[in-house]
Amino acid sequence: MGNINFTDKFKRKAVAHCVERGYSTSEVSQRLGISTHSLYAWQKRFSGLKGLAVDNRDAEIRHLKRELARVTEERDILKKPPRISPGMPSEIGVYRRASFAIFCSGDVPLSACPPERLL
């Protein structure tokens, strides 16, 4: 048999089938028509490239975990009701309530009830 020279791109794709997609080495070698020995050698040769991809994923996972923690903390802060100290004016305006009988009688106009501040 003659020696067939495969390109690095072909070798990397064959290794990717085994590593990233989860196919067995024997299955990939049969489909591509190469020996399992060659495929194992290519995996050993290109294993350093796999390490770089794993490092990038780990860095991205750490970054996303930090961002998730920050966003979760912000959400929890916004869920808590605000604390209003006594003597601190509130910005919420309310109207005085008239008794139901007076209000229904039409004797008291709505403009006669000035707003007051909720403390």
C-alpha positions as CSV (number, residue, x, y, z in Angstrom):
1,M,0.0,0.0,0.0
2,G,1.2,3.5,-0.8
3,N,1.5,6.2,1.8
4,I,-1.4,8.7,1.6
5,N,-0.6,12.2,3.0
6,F,-3.6,13.7,4.7
7,T,-3.8,17.5,5.3
8,D,-3.7,18.9,8.8
9,K,-7.3,20.1,8.3
10,F,-8.5,16.6,7.5
11,K,-6.7,15.2,10.5
12,R,-8.1,17.9,12.9
13,K,-11.6,17.2,11.6
14,A,-11.1,13.4,12.2
15,V,-9.9,14.1,15.7
16,A,-12.9,16.4,16.3
17,H,-15.3,13.7,15.4
18,C,-13.8,11.6,18.2
19,V,-13.3,14.3,20.8
20,E,-16.1,16.8,20.4
21,R,-18.8,14.7,18.8
22,G,-18.2,11.6,20.9
23,Y,-17.9,9.0,18.1
24,S,-15.6,6.0,18.8
25,T,-12.2,5.9,17.3
26,S,-12.9,2.6,15.5
27,E,-16.1,4.0,14.0
28,V,-14.4,7.1,12.7
29,S,-11.5,5.2,11.3
30,Q,-13.8,2.8,9.4
31,R,-15.9,5.6,8.0
32,L,-12.9,7.6,6.8
33,G,-11.0,4.6,5.6
34,I,-7.9,5.2,7.8
35,S,-6.2,2.9,10.4
36,T,-7.1,3.3,14.0
37,H,-3.3,3.6,14.7
38,S,-3.2,6.7,12.6
39,L,-6.2,8.2,14.3
40,Y,-4.7,7.6,17.7
41,A,-1.5,9.2,16.6
42,W,-3.4,12.3,15.3
43,Q,-5.3,12.5,18.6
44,K,-2.0,12.5,20.5
45,R,-0.5,15.1,18.2
46,F,-3.5,17.5,18.3
47,S,-4.3,17.0,22.0
48,G,-2.5,20.3,22.8
49,L,-5.1,22.1,20.8
50,K,-7.9,20.5,22.7
51,G,-6.3,21.8,26.0
52,L,-6.5,25.4,24.6
53,A,-10.2,25.0,23.9
54,V,-10.9,23.6,27.3
55,D,-9.0,26.5,28.9
56,N,-11.1,29.0,27.0
57,R,-14.3,27.3,28.1
58,D,-13.1,27.3,31.7
59,A,-12.4,31.0,31.5
60,E,-15.8,31.7,29.9
61,I,-17.5,29.6,32.6
62,R,-15.8,31.5,35.4
63,H,-16.7,34.8,33.8
64,L,-20.4,33.7,33.4
65,K,-20.5,32.5,37.0
66,R,-19.3,35.9,38.3
67,E,-21.8,37.7,36.1
68,L,-24.6,35.5,37.3
69,A,-23.7,36.1,40.9
70,R,-23.7,39.9,40.3
71,V,-27.0,39.8,38.5
72,T,-28.6,37.6,41.2
73,E,-27.4,40.0,43.9
74,E,-28.9,43.0,42.0
75,R,-32.2,41.1,41.6
76,D,-32.3,40.3,45.3
77,I,-31.6,43.9,46.3
78,L,-34.5,45.1,44.1
79,K,-36.9,42.5,45.5
80,K,-36.4,43.8,49.1
81,P,-38.8,46.6,50.1
82,P,-37.1,50.0,50.6
83,R,-36.4,51.0,54.2
84,I,-37.8,54.4,55.1
85,S,-36.5,56.0,58.3
86,P,-38.8,58.0,60.4
87,G,-38.5,61.7,59.5
88,M,-37.5,60.9,56.0
89,P,-40.1,62.3,53.6
90,S,-41.7,60.0,51.1
91,E,-42.4,60.9,47.5
92,I,-45.8,59.1,47.5
93,G,-48.8,61.4,47.5
94,V,-52.1,60.2,48.9
95,Y,-55.5,61.8,49.3
96,R,-57.5,62.1,52.4
97,R,-60.4,59.7,52.6
98,A,-63.9,61.0,53.1
99,S,-66.5,58.8,54.6
100,F,-68.4,56.8,52.1
101,A,-71.7,58.6,52.8
102,I,-70.2,62.1,52.3
103,F,-68.4,61.1,49.2
104,C,-71.5,59.5,47.6
105,S,-73.7,62.5,48.5
106,G,-71.7,64.7,46.2
107,D,-71.4,67.5,48.8
108,V,-67.6,67.3,48.8
109,P,-65.8,68.0,45.5
110,L,-62.7,66.0,44.8
111,S,-60.6,69.2,44.5
112,A,-61.4,70.1,48.1
113,C,-59.3,67.2,49.3
114,P,-55.7,68.4,49.2
115,P,-53.0,65.8,48.9
116,E,-50.9,64.9,51.9
117,R,-47.5,63.3,52.1
118,L,-47.0,59.8,53.4
119,L,-44.2,59.5,55.8
